[in-house]
Amino acid sequence: MDFCYFRDIVKRAVRIRKQNCAGPNSTLDADALVNNIDNAIDKALKEGCETQEVMNWMLMVEDLEYIILSGLRKEFENKGKKCCFGWFPNLKSQLQLSMEADKYVQDVAELLKKIRTTREEALSKTEQKVVAAAVKDFEHFDSRRDVWEEIMVALQSPRISSIGVYGKAGVGKTMLVEEIKRKAKQMKLFDDVVMAKVTNNPDMRRIQNDIAHDLGLELPDRVTGTDQIRSKLTNRKLLVILDDIWARIDLEEVGIPFGIKHKQKLKQPTEKKNEEISSVKEQKECILLMTSRDRDVLSRDMDAHKIVEVKQLEEREAWELFEKIAGEKAKNRILQRTAEKNEKIEGEQPIEGLEEIFQHCNRLPIAIATLASTLENKSLIQWRTTITKLRSQMSSKLEENLNGISPSLCSAVELRYGDLESNQLQQTLLLCGLMGHNASIQDLLKYGIGLNLFPDAANIEAARDEAVHSVGKLRKTFLLLDGGSNMHFDMHDLIQEVAILIASGEHDVLALRKDAAKKKLDQEELKKSKWIYLSNVDAAQLPYRLKCPQLTLFHLANNNPDFEISDKFFRGADRLSVLGLTRMHFLSIPSSISLLVNLRTLRLDQSGLGTNLGSIMGALKNLQVLSLVGCDIKELPEETKELGKLTLLDLSDCSQLMVIPPDVLKSLSQLEELYLGNSFDQWEDVKKQDKRNASLDELTQLENLTSLEVRIHEINMIPDDLFSIELNRYKICIGDVWNNWGSPFEHSKILKLKHDGSIRSDQVEKLPKKVEELHLEKLNAVKDVFNELHQKDFQELKYLHVKNIDLEIEHLFFNPEKENYNEVLPKLEELFLHSLKGLQKIFHGEFENSSLEKLRILTVTGCNRLKNLFSFSVAKQLHNLRKIIVTDCSDIVEIVDDEEEEDANVRTAEAAGDVIELAAQIQCLRLQRLTAFISFNQEKIIKFRSTLLFNKKVHI
């Protein structure tokens, strides 16, 4: 929403009002009013406020605009009225207009007063919210503005295709490019904007998954993933952000269409300057934005055309950041810093040692934030105690080799770690540090169950809640960051290195660091280790056999197809409870795994499993979690039925899995969570004799099942009671549905249904209940989707996607006889309609007032018989609608229709006001390739207002 839009409206309206209506007794000062609005807008823009409170303030400014325009409209209607056949002014009319003008002025003055008050409250609340996000908000720092502007200009330059950003670790490079990613999307500079973390141990699969997540893709394997990403990105203008590069990365291997061919064309000379620029623009399909600690990596290895440096904060900015995070009392406990002199603030005395510790933060935002968070809202005594501890710890750190980590940061993280409220939370932090970037809470849960991190959890769902809660607490301490979704988390590189230092020094954790990547593992160190976490090590570094009597967790990831470990490798690790072997290429899984009788979690994700998995699994009687995500397994071993304690079985993305023997699944009586997404779907009919595969009725016998992901070919294959049990979360695909789950939301209960034919009521009854996200495709014999699908069962629905239905469906929601209709989708937030060839009306009839009241986003594409989106009566219920996208709808004429309204009074100014209010709340209106489109609404009052409402404010 554009503040400048309100400024233009107020200036224009007030000045016209002054010229035409302000009488000698009027108290309206147009210039003062404009200046008030100007000053308020400028200050809000300067302070960068975009919170809900400021949005509320802006809506009040909209109310001011509406009052002004309402007054103008009456003035224009009455200005020409005269009496005595037009010879003399109508005095009665002029007197009435003068009285209304005075009332109008009072309304404006009163609202202005309210705007000022609300604005101050908004800015105050915004300030509080900025504290929590200060370390993330690079625009908060003046020293970042030049860098920001330089990068934004480079992104739009036809001569620059690769940009490098370098600076010290912890200086804020990642936050900078994340903000640029957000801004580039907002400004629609590119067709796609994707971002991936590279790190000093590049994992191509993880990099591809990061990119796929931004594109809404799901990748079955790395080879196919490269092709999918390249196909999706080819011939599109895109921005690729690669964060934390340490050495050259092969973009072709990832699938990014950028490389030698592109650069050769870029450098080809042309005879004319304008032809040269045109040629460059045509070739500029991919722009690369990279970050690194090392400038040479960007210039030499990645051939960046432009390189910019992100420096440390200015001294003043560093102290301001510290004050904001440490709390209100911080200003009275530090030295007042000015350009002319250093004076102590009156009141409490500055704390000895604080400035010394602060200086060791080297003006790095991550170090300052971590230090300040250890002191946040603590008493004076606690400050002094904490500072004393920090100074003591820091003095010892100054003598250690910390690989470039600030001693102040290291000490602050250690102190923060020690202050965590429980041993469970401390172990969770260390485990998160080992798991790396953009790790999933699901994987944390799998390892946490094996390590018994959640001893009080009665079931997996409760354990997941504890994991989510723990991650949330760690985020608040700045020790963890947000990940790619609300079910992922991240950790800053420097925090991660300190966490590994703590784990190695205090908890007997062995994790190979980058400077020890080629060293042979020390036998004595192995013997005392409790956790071992290795990635991309050479086989020569590993012993022939582990002799680790204390070991409870062992994780090894290696994508080298020639990497091998001995068959007897796990002899001597009898206490092992968690084993993770990911991205491995086994010809035969080490048989010594079968000796691990205490094993509770076995994770073999993205691995080639060889031929002996069955003989291994049959011996693991205490196994609770088995994860084979993305493996090349073709048949689930019969021995799986021996895992009587198994509570979680994850076979997601096992695209080659064609056989699950009969009775294996139903024998897993303790199973709580089963994941078969993008995996096995060869279910056999329960009545078939001599079955080779499992049937769906086996799932009905799993009494403890609470989470299920499954693919089913036909709706008539579903047993009557399959979904009679209460599932806490599910993803159900019925029919040949599109592969990726991708939606803007992450919901617990998702149903995808593709069915080319009619749906009987008994089939509807088989569908899962309380769906939160629903995807419908085909349904070509269905005329009224939600009547035939029993819309009463979809009251929890938040996201609805309907696509590719030919001619039968005419209405999505239909109530022709104006009966007492149940409220329609009262929790729906997003509605997406694509290629519904027969659709004439989305809503037909009248509905309860609470229907669709939470709808925020409406997207309609390829619906060529649709003439409008909704009627007046529906429009006035859409209080939360913020985004409308309509593309490729050849017959659509207007957004809001009034033809079905029988009462002429519905089309009065009051009714029009409802639509004006709807238009005023829209933040994004995107209309593309609408050959018949005329206006928002064909009534003149709406056309008059719409020319103003959508000026600079929405995207058209």
N, C-alpha and C positions, 0 to 999 in steps of 0.2 A: 504494500500500500504506500502511495507516494504522498509525503507531507506537502510537497510543492503543489499538488493538485488542490489541496484545501486553501492554500495561500491564494492561488489564482481565482478560485471561486469567490472567496471573501472579498478580494480586491474588486473584482468585476461587479459583484452584486451590490456591495456597499456603495461604490461610487455611483452606480446607476440609481440606487435608492436615494442617495443624497441629492442628485441632480433633479430627480422627479418628484420626490415626496416629502423631503425633510422641510418642515415648516419652521417658522420663527421660534416656536415654542419647543421644538424638538431638542432632546438632550443627546441625540446621536452624533458623535464625532467620528466621521468616517476614517479620517487619517489615523486617529488614535486607535480605532478598532483594528485597522490593518496592521499598524505597528505592533499592537499586542499579539496578534496572531503571528506576525513575522518573527518577533522575538521568541515566542514560545516554540515555534517550529525550528528556528535556527539552533536554539539551545538543545532541543531534543535530538536534532540531527547530529550536532557536535558530540553529544554524549552517547550516541549510538544505541538508543534504547529501543528494543523490539520485544518487550515483554507483554504479557496479556494486559497488565495494568495500563501500559501506554496505548495498546490497541483500544481499550475501553475509552481512554481519553480522546483518541482519534474519532471514535464513534460519536462522542459528544460534539466534536467539531462538525461532524456530518449533520447532527441535529441542528446546529447553528446554520449550516448551509441550507438545510431544508426550510427553516423559518424564513431566511432571507429570500429564497426562491419562491416560497408560498406568497410572501408579501409582494414580490415582483409580479407574480402572475395576476394577483388581484388588481394591482396598479395598472397593468397593461389592459385588463378587461374594462376598468372603470375610467381610465384616463380620458378617453374620447367621449364620454357620456355628457350630453348637454340637454337643456330644456328649451321650450319655446321654439320648436322646430329647428333647433340647432344654433339659434342666434346667441344664447346666453349660457354660461356654465350652469350645471345643475348643482345649486348650493347645498341641497340636502345630501346629495351624493358626495360632494367634496367634504362636507362636515363629517359624514360618516367615515370617509376615507382618512381624514385627519385624526379622528379618534382611534381608528384601527392602527394608524401609524404610531401614535403614542404607545399603544399597548404592545405593538410590535417592537418598539425600541426597548421597552421594559423587559420583554422576553429575551431579547438579545443580551441586554446588560446582565440579567440574572444568569443566563446560561454562560456568559463569559466568566462571571465570578465563579461558577461551579467548575468551569474548565480549568481556571487557574488553580483552584484547590485540588481538584482531582489530579492535575498534572504534577503538583508537588508530591502528592501521595504516590503517584506512579513512579516518579523518579527516585523517591526514597526506597520503594520496594525493589525497583530495578537495581539500585546500588547494592541491596542485600543479595540479590541473585547474582550480580557480577562477582561478588566475593567467591562464591562457590565455583564459578567458571573462569576466574581471573587468569589462571595459568593457561587456559585453553584459548583465550581471546587475544590473539595477537594484535588486533586493531586497538586494543586498550593501550598499547604502547606507541608513542609518537615515533620512536626509533624504527618501527617496523613499516611505517607508512610509505617511505620511499622505495623500500624493497618490494612491497605489495604493488605499488603503482608500476614499477619497472617490469615486474613479471606480467601484470595484466596487459600492458602495452605490447610486450613481446608475444604474448599469446595471440594477439590480433595482427601481428606483423606478417606480411606475405613472404618475408625473407628469412624468417626464423622457424625452424621445425623442431629444434631440440633445445631445451632450457635446463641448465643445471643450477641447483641451489646447494651451497655448501656452508658449513659452519661447525663449531664445536658440538660435541655430544651434549644434549640437554639445552641447546640454545633456542629450540622451538621450531625447527625445520618442519617436522611432521604436522604440527598444528597449523603452520602457515599454509602448507599445500592442501591440507584438509579444508581450510577455509576457502582457498582458491577453487577447489573442487566444488564446494557448495555454491560459490558465487558464479562460476562458469555455467553450472546447471541453471541457476536462477536467471542468468542473462541469456540463456539459450545460445551460447557461442558455438556449441558443438552438438552433433547428433547424439553422441554418447560420451560420458566421462567416466573412466574406470580408474581404480587405484589398487595397488598391491604392495605388500611389504616384501622386500628382498632379503635383507639381513646378511650377516657374514657367512651363513651356511644356507645358500639358496636352495629352496625346495620347489622345483618346477610345478609339482602337483598343487602345492599350497598357493603358489602365485597364480596358477590358472584358476583355482577355486575362488580366490579373491576377485579376479576379473569377472568370472562367471556370475558371482553373486551380484555384482553391479549391473550385469547384463540380464539378470533373471534367468540364467541357464543352469542346468544341472549336468555335470560331466560324468559319464559312466566310467571312463578311464582316460589316462593321460594322452594316448595317441589320438583317440577320438576327440578328446578335449581340445587339442591343438587345432584340429580341423574345424571344430564347431566355433571356436573363438575367431579363427581367421575368417570363416564364412560370415559370421555375424558382423565383423568389423570392416570387411572389405567394402570399398566404395562408399564409405561413410566418413564424414568429418568427425574426428574423434580426438579426445585428449586422454592420453595414457599417463598416469602418474605412478612412477616407480620410486618407492621410498626406501632409504637406507641401503644404497648400493655400495658394495665394498670392492667389487672387481667387475670386469666386463660380463654382461649377461647377453645370451643369445636370444634376441627378440623373435627370430623365426621359430625357435623351439617352443616358445610360449604360445605363438600364434598371432603376434602383433604385426600388422602389415607396415613395417617400417624398416628400412635397411639400405643396402648398397644401391639397389635399383632406384630407389626413391632419391637418394643423394646424387647419383649420377645425372638423373634428369634435372635435379635442382641446379646443378652446376653447368648444364649445357648452355653455351652462349647463343644469343639470338641477335639478329641484325638490328631490330628496333627495340628501344627501351620499353615501350608499352607492351610489345609482344613478349618480352622477357618476363615482365611482371605477371602477365596473363598466364604464361606457361607455368610459372612458379605456383600461382594460385591453384591451377588445375591439379598440380601434383601434391599439393599440401592436404592430403587426406588424413594424415596422422601427425599429431604434435606430441612430443615426448617431454614431460616435465619430471626431472629426477632430483633426488636429494642424496647427499653423501657427506661424510665427515672430511673427505679428501678431495681437494680441488682437482688433483691430477687424474683421479678416477673419472671425473666428469669430462675433462678436456681430452685426455689421452685415450682412455678405454671406451668411453661412450660418445666421443666426438660431439660434445654439446656446442651448439652455435653461439649461445649466450650463457654466461655464468654470472651469478650474483651471490653475494655473501650475506649471510645473516649473522650479525654480530651480537655480542652480549648487550643486555639492557644498559641504558644510561643509569648512573648512580641514583638519580632521583626516582626513576621508574622502578628500580629494584626495591628501594625502601617503600614506595607506595604499594607495590605488590605484597611485600611482607606485611605491611600494616593491615591491608584489606583481609588477608587470610588469617592473620594472628588474632584479629578481633579488635573491638573498639578501644580497649585499654592500651593497645600497643603504642598508640601515638604518645601516651604519657610515660612510656617506658624506654624510649629510644632517644638518641640525640636528634635534636631538630637540625635539619640539614638545609642550609641556604647557600647561595652562591657567594655571599659576602662574609658570612661568619658562621661559626658553630656555637650555638647557644643551647642550654638545657631548658627543656620545657618545665614550667613551674608545676609543682605538685610532686608526684613520685620521682625519685631519682633514677636516672638511667642505670640499667643493670650492668655490673662489671662483667666484661667478657663477651657481651652480646655482639658488639661491633666486630670484635676479632673473629668470632664464628661466622658472622655475616659476610665478612670480606672473603672468607674461604669458599663461599658459594660462587665466587667469580661472576656474579651478576647473571647466573644462568637461571631461567624461570623454574625449571624442574627442581633444582637444588633449593631455591628460595621457598618454593611452595611446600616442599617436604619439611624444611626447617620450620617454617611458620606454622604448619599444621601440627607439629609436636607441641606448640605453645598455645594453640588456639583456645581462647576462652578460659585459660587457667588463671588461678590466683597469683598474686605477687610472689608468695612463698614458693608455689609450684614453678613459677618462671625461674627463680633463682636456683632451685634444686635442679631443674632441667638443664639450665645453662652450665651449671657446675659439672653435671654428668657429660654433657656434650664436649666441654673443654677437655675433660679428662680423656674421653674416648678419642677425641680428635688429635691430641698430642701424640698418642700411640700410632694413629693412622698416618701421621706425617712421615713416620719412619718406614712405613710399609710400601710395597709396590702395589698400587691400586689400579694400574693400567689406565691412568688418566682420569680416574673417578675423583671428584672433589672430596677431600677428607670431611668437609662439613656435611656433604650429602650422605656419605657413607655412615657417619656418626648419627645423623638424623634418622636415617632409615633403620639403623640398628635400634635406636631408642624407640622409634615408632613400633617396631616389631616387638620389642620388650613390653610395650604398653598395651599390646593387644590383649583383649579380655580373657582369652582362653588358649590352652594348648592346641585345641582343635583349629582355631582361627590362625594360629601361627603355622601349623602344619599345612593348612590350606594355602596360605601365602607362599610357602616354600614350594609346594607342588605346582602352583600357578606359575612361579618363576621358572620351573623346569619345563613346563609345557610349551612355553614360547608364545609367539605372537598370534593374536586372534584365535585363541583356543576356545573350545566349546565347553559349556557347562555340562553337556552330556558326557564328554570324555572325563571331565573332572569327577562327575558322579560315578562313572565306572571304576576309576581308580580309587575314589574315596570309599566306595563300598568294600573293595578288596582290602583297604588299609584300616577299615573300621573307623573311619573319620566321623561317622554319624551313628554312634552307639545307641542313642535314644530314639532313633527313627524306627517306627513300627513297620514301615514298608518303604518301597522305592520312592513312591510319591512324596512321602514325608522326608526322605533323604534328599530328594531333589529340592524340596522347599528349603531345607537347611543349606544346601550348596548355593542356591540363589541368594539366600539371605546373607551368607558369609561373603560372597562376591560383592554384594551391595555394600556391606560394611567396609570392605577393603577399598572400594571405589571412593568412599567418603574420606578416606585417609590419604588419598593421592597415591597409594601404593599400587592400585590397579586403575586402568583406564577402560573406557567403553570399547567394545569390539565392534565387529561388523553388524551385529544385531543385538537384541536384548538378551539373547541366549549365548552370546560370546563375550569374551573379555580380552583385554590386552594389557601389556605392561611396558613401561618405558625401558629402553635399552639399559640405561644406567641403573634404574631400580632393579631390573632383572639381574644385572651383574652383581649388585650388592646382595640381593636375595640368595644368589648362588654362593657367594662368599660366606654368608651366614650359615647356609645349609652345610657347606663343606667344613667350616670351622667348628660349629657347635653341635651338629647333628649327624656327623659321619655320613654325609652324602657325597658321592663321587659323581661329578658332572664335568666332562672334559670341556675346557674352555678353548677358545680359538688359538691361544698361544701354546697349547699343549696337544694340538690335534694329532701330531705324529708320534707322540711319546708312548712307549710301552707302558701298559698299566702295571703299577707296582703291586706285587703280591701282598705285601704287608698292608698297604692301603685298602686293597680289595678285602682282606680278611676282616677288617674292622667296619667295613661299609654296611650301612643299613639300607640305603637307597643307592642305586646306580642308574644314571640316566645318560645315555650315549647317543650321538647322532653323527652319521657320516664318518665313522672311524674306519680305519683299515683293519682287515682281518689279522694282520701281523701284530696289531696292538693288543689283541685279546689273548688270554691264556687258553690252553687246551681244555682246561677244566676249571670251573669256578670253585674256589675254596672260600666260601663266604658264609660262615655259620650264623651271622647276624642279619643276613640280607632278607628284607621283606618286599622290596620293589626292585624290579629290573626292567628297564626299557631300552630298546635298541632299535634305531631306525636307520636303514641304509638302502639306497636305491640302486646300488651297484649290482648288476646281474651276476657278476663273478664272485661276489662276497659269499663266504661260507664259514660256518662255525661247526665245531666238531660234534659228533653224535653224542658224546659224553659230557658236553659242555656244562649241563646243569647238575651234574653229580656234585654234591657238596654244598647245595643251596636248599637244604631241606625245609627251612622256615619260610621260603618264598610264598607270599600270598597274592602278589600282583606281578604278572608277566605281560609285557607289551613288546611284540616283535612286529614292527610296521614297515611297509614298503620293502619287504624282503622277497627273495626269489629262491624258494626252497625246491630242490629236487626231492628232498625227503626231510620232513620236520625232525629235529633232534629227538630221538627216542627217550632221552633222559628227562624230557618234560613229563613223561608219564610217572616219574618218581616223585613229582611235586604234589604230595597228597594234601598239603595245606593250602594249595592254590585256590583262591576265591574269585580272581578276575584273570581271564585270559583274553588278550586283545591281539589279533593278528591282521589288523586292517590293511587293505591295499597290498596284499601279499599274494605271491604264488605259493600254493600250499602243498604241492607234491601229491603223493598217493597214500600216505599213511596217517591221515588225520584221525581216522576212526580208531585205530589202535591206541592213539594218544588219549583221545577224549574218554574212552571207556574207563580209564583208570582215575579220572579226576572227579571223585565222588563228592567233594566239597565245593565244587565250582558253583558260584552264584551268578557270575556275569560272563557270557561268551559273546565276543564281538568279532565278526568276520566281515566288516564293512568293506565293500569294493574288492573282495577277493575273487580269484578265478575258479572258485569251487563250482563243480557241476552237479554234485549230489551230496546232500546232507547225510553223514554217516548214520547207519542204523544204530551205532553205539551211543548216539546222542540221547537215546531214551534212558540210558543209565544215569543221567545227570539229574537225580531226584531233587537236588536242592537249587537247581537253576531258577533264578527269578527274572533274569533279563537275557533275551536272545536277540542280537542285532545282526540281521542278514541283509541290511540295506545295500542297494547298488551292486548286488551280486547278479549281474546281467546274464551270466552263463548257468545259473542255478536252475535246473530243469526237473530235479527229482527230490522230493521229500518223502521218504518211505511212509506207508500207511502206519498209523498208530504211534508214530514218534512224537508228534506234537501233543497229543492227548495224554501221553505218559508223563509229560512235564507238569505235574500237578501243582507245583509251587510257582509256576510262571506268572509273573505280573505284567511284563512288558515284552511284546513281540513286534519286531520291525522287519517288514518285507517290502518296503517301498522300492520301486524300480528293480524288482527282484522276482522271485518265484511267483508264477501265476497259473501253473498247470494243475489247478484243482480238479479233482474228479468227482463225478456224481456219486453221492452216498449209496445209491442203489446198485451201482455197478459191481459186478463180481470180479474177483481177481484184480483188484486195483493195484496199480504200480505206484500211485501217488496219493498224497494226503487229500482228504475231502474237508470242506469247510465246516462240517458238523463237528469235527474234532475240536474246533475253537470254542464251541458252545460248552464243552466239558471242562474248560479251564476256569474254574470258579474264582480264582484270584486275579484274573486278567483285568487290568485297568487301562492299559495303553496298547493300541493296535495300529499298525500300518500294513495295509494289504491291498493287492490288486485282484479284481474279479472280472472275468470276461463278460458275463451277462447277468442282468438283474435277476433272472429266474433261477440262477444258481444259488442264491442266498437262502440259507435255511431260515425257517420262520422265526426261530428264537435266537439267531446269531447276535442281534443287537438288543436283545431284551435285557442283557446285563448292563449295568451302569459303567460306562467308560469315561475316565477322567480326560483322556486325550485320544484322538484318533485321526488318521488320514486314510480315507477309503476311496479307491479309484474303481469305478464300475464301467466297463466297456473299454474301447481303445482310445483312452483319453490322452490328451497332450501330456508330455512327460514331466516337465518341471512343475513344481508346486507353486512357483513364484507368484506372489502377490505383495502389495505394499505392506501388508500386515503379517504378523506372526500369531496365528490363532491355534488354540488347542484342539479344535474339532473341525475337521475339513472333510468335505465330501465332493468328489468329482463324478459326474454322471454323464455318460455319452450313450444315448439309446435311440436308435433309429426306428421309432414306432410308438404306438400308444402305450400308456402305463395304466395298468389296472390298479384299483384301490388296494387289493391284497398285496401287490408288489410295493406300493407306497408304504404300507405298514411295515415292510421288512427293512426299510431304510433306517439308518441311525437317527436318533433324536438329538435335539438341542444343538443343531449344526451352527457353527459360527462363521464358516467360510464355505460358500457353495458355488461350484462351477457346473454349468449345464451346457451340453452340446447336442446338436441334432434335435431330438424330440420332435420329429417332423409331423407326428400325428397328434400332437398336443396343441389345442387351440387357446386354452387359458391356463398358463403355467401354474399359477399358485392356487387356483381353485382345484385343479386336478392333482396337484401335489399336496393338497391339504395344508394350506398356508399357516394354519394354526400351529403346525409343528416346527415352524421356522421363526419363532419369536425371539430367539437368541442370535439370529443372523446379523453379522456385521459387515460382511463382504459378499457381493453377489456378482457373478460373471456369467453372462448368457451369450452364446455365440453359435453361428453357423446353423441357423434354423431356416428352412426354406419358406413355404408359403402359408402353412396352416395357422401359425400363431398371429393373431391380429392385435391382441392386448396382453400386456404382461400382468397387469392388475385390473380386474374386471368386476364391476358391481353395477350392472345396468338398471336394476330395479330399485336402487337406493335403499336397500334393506339395511338393517342394523349389522353392518359388516364388522368383523373383528378388526382391531387395529392392525395395520399392515406394517410389518417389519419395523417396530418401534426402535430397534437398536442398530439398524442398518447405517453404516458409515460411508460405504462406497458402492456404487452401482455401475457396472460396466456392461454395455450392450454392443455386440459386434456382429454384423452381417445377419440381421434378422430380416429376411427379404419381404415377409408379409406384414411386418409390424406397422400398424396404423396409429396406435396410441399406446403410450407407456402406461398411463393411468386413465381408466374410463369409468366414470361414476363418482360417487361420493364416499369418503372414508372417514374413519374416526380422526379427531383432531391430533391424537398422539401418533398417527401413522407417519413414518418417515421423518420424524422430528429431529433425528440425529444425523440425517444424511449430509455429508460434507462434500463428497466428490461425485459428479455424474459425468460419465464418458459414454458417448454414442458414436459409433463409426459404421459406415456401410449399411445404414437402414434407409433404403431409398423410397419407401412409401410413407415414411414419417413426415408430418407437416409441422409439428411443434413438439415441445417436450412435456408441457403440462398446462393445466387450466389455471384460472385465477384461484379457484377454491383449493387446489393442491399447492399452488405457489405460496399461499399465505401460511402454510404449515411447515415450510422448509426453512426454519429459523436458523439452521446451522450450515446451510449450503454455502460453500466458499469457492468451489471450483467447478466450472462447466467446460467440457471439451466436446465439440461436435465436428466431425470430419466426414467427408465423402457421403453426405446424405443429400441426394439430388433434389428432393421435393420439399425439404424443410424451408418454411417461410419465416417463422418467428419462434422465439423461445417460449413465450407465454401466450396462450390462446384464450379468448373469451366467448367463442361461438356457442359452446354448450351451455352457457349460463342462460336460464330462462328469465330471470328477473332482471329487468333493465337497470335496476338500482345497483346491481352488482358492478356495473361499469361506471359508477360514479367516481368522483375524485377520491372518495374515501377508499374504494376498492383499488383504484389505481395506486393509491398510496401504499397499499400492501405490496404491490408489485415493485413500486419504487424502493420500498424498504428491502425487498429481495435483491434488486439490482445493486443497491448500495452496499450490501454485505459481500458481494462477489469480489474475490481477490484475484481470480484468474479466469478469464473468458477467452477460450481459444476456438475460433471458428475458421475452418479450412475447407476449401473446395465445396462450398454450398451454393450451387448455381442459381437457386430460386430464393435465396434468403433476402428479406427486406429489412427487418428491424427486430429489436428485442420484443416489442409488441406493436401492433399496427395502430393502436389508439394514439392520438396526437400527443396527449400528455406524456405518455411513456417515451415517445420519440423525442420530445423536447428534453426530458430529463436525461435520457440515455446518452445524448450527445455530450452531456456534462459528466454524468456518472462514470463513464468509461474513458474520460480524458486523462491519459498518463497513469491511470490507476490499475488497469488490467491489461493482460496480453491479448491482443486481437490479431 
